Amino acid sequence: MTDAEKTKQLRKDVAPFAKSQLKVSVLQIINTIIPLLAIWGAGYYLLQFSPWFTVICSILASGFVVRTFIIFHDCTHGSFFKNKTANAIIGNITGILTSFPYEKWKREHMIHHASSSNLDKRGIGDIDMLTVEEYLQKSKLGRLGYRLYRNPIVMFGLGPLYLVLVANRLNRKDAKRKERMNTYFTNIALLTICVSLILLTGWQTFLLVHGITIFLSGALGIWLFYIQHTYEDSYFEYETDWDYVKAAVEGSSYYKLPKVLQWVTGNIGFHHVHHLAPRVPNYNLEAAHESIPPLQNATTITLKTSVESIRYKLYDAENKKFVSFKEIERSLRIKNGKSIQA
């Protein structure tokens, strides 16, 4: 079979899984959003006994916020329900619960899917990444800025705060009226809820419950997004050689997680399946992976091996792999040493 025939067959094989099931979707809402609200409520109530009880509730709630975000994510793809209006309603509700404006994130995420692993179309809906050549062309100040951005403390520590307080609150310059109004609606809803809770319980209590929850879930979300596209042999190409299917299967990992974490993260570890067919709802991703042999060839990453990806900072377009700053510095020293000897 030619590459075109293989692509056509792969898409045909995955098509049966791109169908939402009303009962399963409703069950996910029940076993995700209701427990999230209950745990938040328990966090406020248990504070009278010990702040540590509240902290434990906040940590547990962060997992349910991640799972709630997966429902939000499916709604933006139109895959959670067959009905467009139902997706929009639940998408906006879960967007408020997770602090994401529905229309804004929907558009930016569509751009991410259409340009994932394309070196000529970076910058919207993805984590900033430079090639080795681009990094070496930057000034010392530019390199320092990029190093700080890719530092784990900044990316997973300050990243969630920037995402929730800044990026999610502002519209892009090219946003249309519907998107702008939806972002304003989400911001007003969040402001109303947050101010009400602060007036009722105090800002310290609010931060102890919701501050910890949103920060941890934000850090987990950024980590998941990072690890699903950042591993040594990840696929990246310039526009002329870029291929959608290769970007999906080779540029997105299969993050093999323990069953509990797989449940919490809504099967998003099967990211290669999701990128190949975004209309597959989260609860069908595993079945698609298990049923279609070519999908099982995706790069598999475990909890242990995923930690190694923290060191990958730059993409070496010439050798088709991610590298660390140390590897580049070592290569430069060797190259400069040879130049001096010559």
C-alpha positions in Angstrom: 0.0 0.0 0.0 1.1 3.6 -0.7 1.3 6.2 2.1 -1.9 7.7 0.7 -3.7 4.4 0.8 -2.4 3.7 4.3 -3.7 7.1 5.5 -7.1 6.6 3.9 -7.4 3.1 5.5 -6.3 4.4 8.9 -8.9 7.2 8.9 -11.5 4.6 7.8 -10.6 2.3 10.6 -10.9 5.0 13.3 -14.2 6.5 11.9 -16.5 4.0 13.9 -15.0 5.3 17.2 -15.8 9.0 16.3 -19.4 8.7 17.7 -20.6 10.1 21.0 -22.8 8.1 23.3 -25.3 10.1 25.2 -25.5 7.8 28.2 -21.7 7.6 28.6 -21.4 11.4 28.2 -24.1 12.1 30.9 -22.5 9.5 33.2 -19.1 11.3 32.8 -20.8 14.6 33.8 -22.3 12.9 36.9 -19.1 11.1 38.0 -16.9 14.2 37.4 -18.7 17.5 38.0 -20.8 16.4 40.9 -17.8 15.0 42.9 -15.8 18.1 42.0 -18.5 20.4 43.5 -18.9 18.1 46.5 -15.1 18.0 47.2 -15.0 21.8 47.0 -17.9 22.0 49.4 -16.2 19.6 51.8 -13.0 21.7 51.6 -14.9 24.7 52.9 -16.7 22.7 55.6 -13.7 20.8 56.9 -11.6 24.0 57.4 -13.2 24.4 60.8 -11.5 21.2 61.9 -8.1 21.5 60.3 -6.7 23.4 57.3 -4.9 20.2 56.3 -8.3 18.6 55.6 -9.0 21.4 53.2 -5.7 21.1 51.5 -6.3 17.4 51.0 -9.7 18.2 49.4 -8.1 20.8 47.2 -5.5 18.3 46.0 -8.3 15.8 45.2 -10.3 18.4 43.5 -7.4 19.3 41.2 -7.7 15.8 39.7 -11.4 16.3 39.0 -10.7 19.7 37.5 -8.4 18.0 35.0 -11.1 15.5 34.2 -13.7 18.3 33.9 -11.3 20.0 31.4 -11.3 16.9 29.3 -15.1 17.1 29.0 -14.6 20.8 28.1 -12.0 19.8 25.6 -14.3 17.2 23.9 -17.1 19.8 23.7 -14.8 22.2 21.8 -14.3 19.4 19.3 -18.0 18.7 19.1 -17.4 15.2 20.1 -19.0 15.0 23.6 -22.5 15.3 22.3 -24.0 14.9 18.8 -25.9 18.2 19.4 -24.0 21.4 18.8 -26.0 23.4 21.4 -25.5 20.7 24.1 -21.7 20.9 23.4 -21.8 24.7 23.7 -23.8 24.7 27.0 -21.7 22.0 28.8 -18.6 23.5 27.2 -19.3 26.9 28.7 -20.2 25.4 32.1 -17.0 23.3 32.3 -15.1 26.2 30.9 -16.1 28.4 33.9 -15.3 25.5 36.3 -11.8 25.2 34.8 -11.4 29.0 34.0 -11.2 28.5 30.2 -13.3 30.7 27.8 -15.1 28.2 25.5 -15.0 30.0 22.1 -11.4 31.4 22.5 -9.9 28.0 23.4 -12.0 26.2 20.8 -10.6 28.3 18.0 -7.0 28.3 19.2 -7.1 24.5 19.8 -8.4 24.0 16.3 -5.4 25.9 15.0 -3.2 23.7 17.2 -4.6 20.5 15.6 -4.3 21.9 12.1 -0.6 22.9 12.6 0.7 20.5 15.2 4.4 19.6 14.5 4.5 22.1 11.6 7.7 24.1 12.2 6.4 26.9 9.9 3.1 27.3 11.9 4.0 27.6 15.5 2.7 30.0 18.1 -1.0 29.4 18.6 -2.3 26.8 21.0 1.1 25.2 21.7 4.1 25.5 23.9 6.8 27.8 22.5 9.7 25.8 21.0 12.8 26.9 19.1 14.9 24.9 16.7 18.6 24.7 17.4 19.3 27.1 14.5 16.8 29.6 15.8 18.2 29.5 19.3 21.8 30.0 18.1 20.7 33.0 16.0 19.2 34.8 19.1 21.1 37.4 21.2 22.4 36.4 24.7 19.3 38.2 26.1 17.0 36.3 23.8 18.6 33.0 24.7 18.3 33.8 28.4 14.6 34.6 28.0 14.0 31.3 26.2 16.0 29.4 28.9 13.8 30.9 31.6 10.6 30.1 29.7 11.6 26.4 29.3 12.8 26.2 32.9 10.5 23.7 34.8 10.0 26.1 37.7 8.8 28.8 35.3 6.8 26.5 33.0 5.0 24.4 35.6 5.2 26.9 38.5 4.5 30.3 37.0 2.8 28.9 33.8 -0.5 28.0 35.5 -0.8 31.5 37.0 -0.1 33.1 33.7 -2.5 30.8 31.9 -5.4 31.4 34.4 -4.9 35.0 35.3 -3.6 36.5 32.0 -3.8 34.3 28.8 -7.3 32.9 29.4 -8.7 36.4 30.3 -7.6 38.2 27.2 -8.8 38.0 23.6 -6.4 37.8 20.6 -6.4 40.8 18.3 -8.0 38.8 15.5 -10.8 37.5 17.6 -14.3 38.0 16.2 -17.2 39.4 18.2 -18.7 36.0 19.2 -15.4 34.9 20.7 -14.8 38.3 22.4 -18.3 38.3 24.0 -17.8 34.7 25.2 -14.5 35.6 26.8 -16.2 38.6 28.5 -19.1 36.3 29.7 -16.7 33.8 31.1 -14.6 36.5 32.9 -17.7 38.1 34.4 -19.1 34.7 35.5 -15.7 33.9 37.2 -15.4 37.3 38.8 -19.0 37.0 40.2 -18.3 33.5 41.6 -14.9 34.4 43.1 -16.0 37.7 44.7 -19.1 36.0 46.2 -17.0 33.2 47.7 -14.4 35.6 49.0 -17.2 37.7 50.7 -18.8 34.6 52.2 -15.6 32.8 53.3 -12.7 35.2 53.2 -9.9 35.5 50.7 -7.6 33.2 52.7 -10.1 30.4 52.6 -10.9 31.0 49.0 -7.2 30.6 48.1 -6.8 27.6 50.2 -9.7 25.8 48.4 -9.7 27.2 44.9 -6.2 28.6 44.6 -4.5 25.3 45.3 -7.0 23.4 43.1 -6.6 25.6 40.1 -2.8 25.9 40.4 -2.3 22.2 40.7 -4.7 21.3 37.9 -3.1 24.0 35.7 0.4 22.6 36.3 -0.9 19.0 35.6 -2.6 20.3 32.4 0.6 22.0 31.1 2.6 18.9 32.0 0.2 16.6 30.0 0.3 19.0 27.0 4.1 19.2 27.2 4.8 15.5 27.5 2.4 14.6 24.7 4.5 16.5 22.1 8.0 16.7 23.7 10.0 13.5 23.5 13.3 12.7 21.8 12.0 11.3 18.5 8.9 13.5 18.1 7.8 14.4 14.6 8.4 17.9 13.4 8.7 19.1 9.8 8.5 22.3 7.8 5.4 23.0 5.7 6.8 21.5 2.5 7.3 18.0 4.1 4.6 18.2 6.8 2.0 15.4 6.9 -1.1 15.5 9.1 -1.2 11.8 9.8 2.5 11.6 10.6 2.1 14.6 12.9 -0.7 12.8 14.7 0.8 9.3 15.1 4.5 10.2 15.3 4.2 13.7 16.7 1.9 12.8 19.6 2.8 10.3 22.2 0.9 7.5 23.9 1.2 8.4 27.6 0.7 5.0 29.3 -0.6 5.8 32.8 -1.8 3.7 35.7 -5.6 3.1 35.4 -6.4 5.6 38.2 -4.5 8.4 36.5 -5.8 7.4 33.1 -9.3 7.9 34.5 -8.5 11.2 36.1 -6.9 12.5 32.8 -9.9 11.3 30.7 -7.8 9.0 28.5 -5.9 11.9 27.0 -2.8 9.8 27.2 -4.0 8.3 23.9 -3.1 11.6 22.4 -2.0 10.2 19.1 -5.5 8.8 18.5 -7.0 12.2 19.5 -4.8 14.1 17.0 -5.6 11.7 14.2 -9.4 11.9 14.8 -10.4 14.8 17.1 -14.1 13.8 16.9 -13.4 10.6 18.9 -14.8 11.3 22.4 -12.4 10.7 25.3 -14.1 7.5 26.4 -13.5 5.8 22.9 -9.8 6.7 22.6 -8.5 3.5 24.3 -10.8 1.2 22.3 -9.5 2.9 19.1 -5.9 2.4 20.1 -6.4 -1.2 21.1 -8.4 -2.1 17.9 -6.2 -0.5 15.3 -2.6 -2.0 15.1 -0.9 1.0 13.3 -1.9 3.2 16.2 0.0 1.0 18.6 3.2 2.0 16.9 3.0 5.4 18.4 5.8 6.3 20.8 4.9 5.0 24.3 5.9 7.0 27.3 5.5 5.9 30.9 5.6 7.9 34.2 9.2 7.0 34.6 10.4 7.8 31.1 8.3 11.0 30.9 10.4 12.7 33.5 13.4 12.5 31.1 11.6 14.8 28.7 12.1 17.7 31.0 15.6 18.1 29.6 14.5 18.5 26.0 14.5 22.2 25.2 15.3 22.6 21.5 14.4 20.7 18.3 17.3 19.7 16.1 15.6 19.9 12.7 18.7 18.5 10.9 18.8 15.3 13.0 15.0 15.1 13.6 15.1 15.0 17.4 14.8 17.0 20.6 18.0 17.9 22.4 19.0 19.6 25.7 20.9 22.9 26.2 23.9 20.8 27.4 24.0 18.8 24.2 24.1 21.9 22.1 26.7 23.6 24.3 28.9 20.4 24.1 28.5 20.3 20.3 29.5 23.9 20.0 32.6 23.4 22.2 33.7 20.5 20.0 33.0 22.4 16.9 34.9 25.5 18.1 37.8 23.3 19.3 38.1 21.7 15.9 38.1 25.2 14.3 40.9 26.4 16.5 43.0 23.2 15.8 42.4 23.7 12.0 
